[in-house]
Amino acid sequence: MMSARATVEVFGQHLGLRADGDLVRLQELARFVDGRMREVADRSSSVDTVKIAVLAALNIADELFIERETDQDDRTRKLRKQAERLVERLDEALIDGGTREQ
């Protein structure tokens, strides 16, 4: 995989970064984090950049956990429905098989 290097700006800080993958993606991620930090800063009375970064990271982590839980719930529901359909088909096959033997 190709290593991408870029200088990005996050919350007024210029950061030289290197990451595996796409340069455009790296810049998009930096813009996303910058936006989140600015949202937190607008709602907070703190001017401490570290505190703002930690609060933004916690907000992003919360969203990630909610998304994971939602995905897991959706997968569980889909698997349950699929299992129910399979049980119904097996029941039908067993009933049909029992009828044919008589």
N, C-alpha and C positions, 0 to 999 in steps of 0.2 A: 504494500500500500504506500502511496506517495505521501510524503510529509509536507504539510503546508506551513508557511511562515507568514505572519502578518503582524502589523502593529494595529491594535484596535484601541478605541477609547471607551472606557467604562467609568462613568461618574467623574469625568474630568481627569482620569488617570490614563496615560498612554502606556499600554502594555505590549511588549513584544512576545508573541505567542508562537508556539509550534505545535501542530497537532496532526495526527494521521487523518487524512481525508480532504474534504473540499474546503477551499479558502472561502468561498461564498457562505458556506454553512458556518464556519468559524465567525465570520463577520456578523451573520444573522444572530448567532448566539450572544455575541457581545452586545449587540443592539438590544436584544431581549433583556439581558441582565441590567444594562444601563437603564432601560425603561422602568424596570421593576424597582431599582434603587431610587430612581427619581420619584416614583409614586410613593414609596415609603418615606422619603425625605419630605415630600409635600405634606404628608399626614403626621409627621413627627416633629417634635420640637428640638430633637437632637441634631447637632451638626457634626457629630462624631462619625466619620466615614466607616469605621469598623462596625459600629453598632448598626448603622444603616445597611451595610452589607450583610450582616448576620440576620437582621430582620427580613431583608429581601430573600435571603437563602431559605429561611424558615417558611416564608410564604410560598416560595417555589416548591419546597419539599412537601408542604401540606397539599398543594395541588397534585403533585406527583403521587402521593399516597392515596388521595381520593380517586385519582384516575386508575391506579392499580387495583384498588378495591372494587371499583365499578366494573372494570374489565373482568376481574375474577368472578364477580357476581353474575355478569352476563354469560361467561363461559360455563359456570355451574348450571345456570338455568338452561342453556342450550344442551348441555350434556344430559341433564335430567330429562328434558323433553325427548331427546334422541333415545335414551334408555327406555323411556315409557313406550315409545313407538316400537322399539325392538321387542319388548315384552309382549305387546299386543300382537305383533306379527307371530311371535313364537306360540302364543296362546291359540291364535287362529290356525297355525300349522298343526299344532297338536290336536285340536278339535277336528280339523279336516282329516288328519291321519287316522284318528280313532273312528271316524264315520266310514272311511273307505275299507277298513279292516272288517266291518260287519257285513 
